[in-house]
Amino acid sequence: MQLLVRDNNIDQAIRVLKKKKMQREGLFQEMKERRAYEKPSERRIREKAQAISRHRKAARKKLQREGLIAAPRRKASTR
């Protein structure tokens, strides 16, 4: 993993590392999963549920792109 530091701004570089890179790599999720032992049967059940969820999300996105279902409305910003 490589991190680019611009204008000697270490704080911003660390924020980017934590937010973007580590999350994309799945390190936070892995640390959370390794806190306690997970039985192999429970792991299979969890992974299968995650796969089903990913599949449903991909199918929903595909239907939205094709225009068969409406995309969800975004909440109005209160800022």
JOLINPE-V905570 format. One record per residue. N is the residue number from 1. RES is the residue in three letters. SS is DSSP state (2 for helix, 1 for strand, 0 for the rest). OMEGA is omega in whole degrees, -180 to 180 (NA if undefined). D_FIRST is the distance of its C-alpha to the first C-alpha in whole Angstrom. Layout:
BEGIN
n={N & N}
res={RES & RES}
ss={SS & SS}
omega={OMEGA & OMEGA}
d_first={D_FIRST & D_FIRST}
END
This chain:
BEGIN
n={1 & 2 & 3 & 4 & 5 & 6 & 7 & 8 & 9 & 10 & 11 & 12 & 13 & 14 & 15 & 16 & 17 & 18 & 19 & 20 & 21 & 22 & 23 & 24 & 25 & 26 & 27 & 28 & 29 & 30 & 31 & 32 & 33 & 34 & 35 & 36 & 37 & 38 & 39 & 40 & 41 & 42 & 43 & 44 & 45 & 46 & 47 & 48 & 49 & 50 & 51 & 52 & 53 & 54 & 55 & 56 & 57 & 58 & 59 & 60 & 61 & 62 & 63 & 64 & 65 & 66 & 67 & 68 & 69 & 70 & 71 & 72 & 73 & 74 & 75 & 76 & 77 & 78 & 79}
res={MET & GLN & LEU & LEU & VAL & ARG & ASP & ASN & ASN & ILE & ASP & GLN & ALA & ILE & ARG & VAL & LEU & LYS & LYS & LYS & LYS & MET & GLN & ARG & GLU & GLY & LEU & PHE & GLN & GLU & MET & LYS & GLU & ARG & ARG & ALA & TYR & GLU & LYS & PRO & SER & GLU & ARG & ARG & ILE & ARG & GLU & LYS & ALA & GLN & ALA & ILE & SER & ARG & HIS & ARG & LYS & ALA & ALA & ARG & LYS & LYS & LEU & GLN & ARG & GLU & GLY & LEU & ILE & ALA & ALA & PRO & ARG & ARG & LYS & ALA & SER & THR & ARG}
ss={0 & 0 & 0 & 0 & 0 & 0 & 0 & 0 & 0 & 2 & 2 & 2 & 2 & 2 & 2 & 2 & 2 & 2 & 2 & 2 & 2 & 2 & 2 & 2 & 2 & 0 & 2 & 2 & 2 & 2 & 2 & 2 & 2 & 0 & 0 & 0 & 0 & 0 & 0 & 2 & 2 & 2 & 2 & 2 & 2 & 2 & 2 & 2 & 2 & 2 & 2 & 2 & 2 & 2 & 2 & 2 & 2 & 2 & 2 & 2 & 2 & 2 & 2 & 2 & 2 & 2 & 0 & 0 & 0 & 0 & 0 & 0 & 0 & 0 & 0 & 0 & 0 & 0 & 0}
omega={-177 & -176 & -179 & 179 & -179 & 177 & -180 & -180 & -177 & -178 & 180 & -180 & 179 & 178 & 179 & 179 & -178 & -173 & -169 & -168 & -177 & 179 & -180 & 180 & 179 & -177 & -180 & 180 & -180 & 178 & 179 & -179 & -176 & 179 & -179 & 179 & 178 & -180 & 180 & 180 & 178 & 179 & 178 & -180 & -180 & -179 & 178 & 178 & 178 & 179 & 178 & 179 & 178 & -179 & 179 & 180 & 179 & 179 & 179 & 178 & 180 & 179 & 178 & 179 & -179 & 177 & -179 & 173 & -178 & 176 & 179 & 179 & 177 & 178 & 178 & 180 & 180 & -179 & NA}
d_first={0 & 4 & 7 & 10 & 13 & 17 & 20 & 19 & 18 & 16 & 17 & 16 & 13 & 13 & 15 & 12 & 9 & 12 & 14 & 12 & 8 & 9 & 12 & 11 & 9 & 13 & 12 & 15 & 17 & 17 & 17 & 20 & 22 & 21 & 24 & 27 & 28 & 28 & 31 & 30 & 33 & 31 & 28 & 29 & 31 & 28 & 26 & 29 & 30 & 26 & 27 & 30 & 29 & 26 & 29 & 31 & 29 & 28 & 32 & 33 & 30 & 32 & 35 & 34 & 33 & 36 & 38 & 40 & 39 & 39 & 35 & 35 & 36 & 34 & 35 & 37 & 35 & 37 & 35}
END
